[in-house]
Amino acid sequence: MTAELFVLTAHLPTGEVCAGIVLVNRASGAVYLRMRESWQGLAQPEDAEILKRYEETFRSAFLKVGAEPYLQMLRDSLSHVLRISDMIPVDVTDFDAELRRQGDLRGLAGSTRPGA
């Protein structure tokens, strides 16, 4: 099955880093989210606290609004610091495994809780 992958990047003074990934199962509408948990050495402490809060905000919004409306809102409103990629199609047989794989490829240390 083909899923949709979106990469969240943080553009920080230290450089561009992967902040998280969103994997969407269009057949079921399920959203899988993995966000970076540690910003140590990547962001100033006050910025790190803000970046950490995005995970709960995203999970809540995906559940409340749904994948496509919230993804569109993110594309329209994210700041110059946090950005979302265009959709990347990926072949998936196991969404949890693919979420882990994509996160590992991008150097994420984060949760792998399915759903939003």
Secondary structure in CASP SS format (residue, H / E / C, confidence):
PFRMAT SS
TARGET T0000
AUTHOR 0000-0000-0000
METHOD secondary structure of the structure
MODEL  1
M C 1.00
T E 1.00
A E 1.00
E E 1.00
L E 1.00
F E 1.00
V E 1.00
L E 1.00
T E 1.00
A E 1.00
H E 1.00
L E 1.00
P C 1.00
T C 1.00
G E 1.00
E E 1.00
V E 1.00
C E 1.00
A E 1.00
G E 1.00
I E 1.00
V E 1.00
L E 1.00
V E 1.00
N C 1.00
R C 1.00
A C 1.00
S C 1.00
G C 1.00
A C 1.00
V E 1.00
Y E 1.00
L E 1.00
R E 1.00
M E 1.00
R E 1.00
E C 1.00
S C 1.00
W C 1.00
Q C 1.00
G C 1.00
L C 1.00
A C 1.00
Q C 1.00
P H 1.00
E H 1.00
D H 1.00
A H 1.00
E H 1.00
I H 1.00
L H 1.00
K H 1.00
R H 1.00
Y H 1.00
E H 1.00
E H 1.00
T H 1.00
F H 1.00
R H 1.00
S H 1.00
A H 1.00
F H 1.00
L H 1.00
K H 1.00
V H 1.00
G C 1.00
A H 1.00
E H 1.00
P H 1.00
Y H 1.00
L H 1.00
Q H 1.00
M H 1.00
L H 1.00
R H 1.00
D H 1.00
S H 1.00
L C 1.00
S C 1.00
H C 1.00
V C 1.00
L E 1.00
R E 1.00
I E 1.00
S C 1.00
D C 1.00
M C 1.00
I E 1.00
P E 1.00
V E 1.00
D E 1.00
V C 1.00
T C 1.00
D C 1.00
F H 1.00
D H 1.00
A H 1.00
E H 1.00
L H 1.00
R H 1.00
R H 1.00
Q H 1.00
G H 1.00
D H 1.00
L H 1.00
R C 1.00
G C 1.00
L C 1.00
A C 1.00
G E 1.00
S C 1.00
T C 1.00
R C 1.00
P C 1.00
G C 1.00
A C 1.00
END
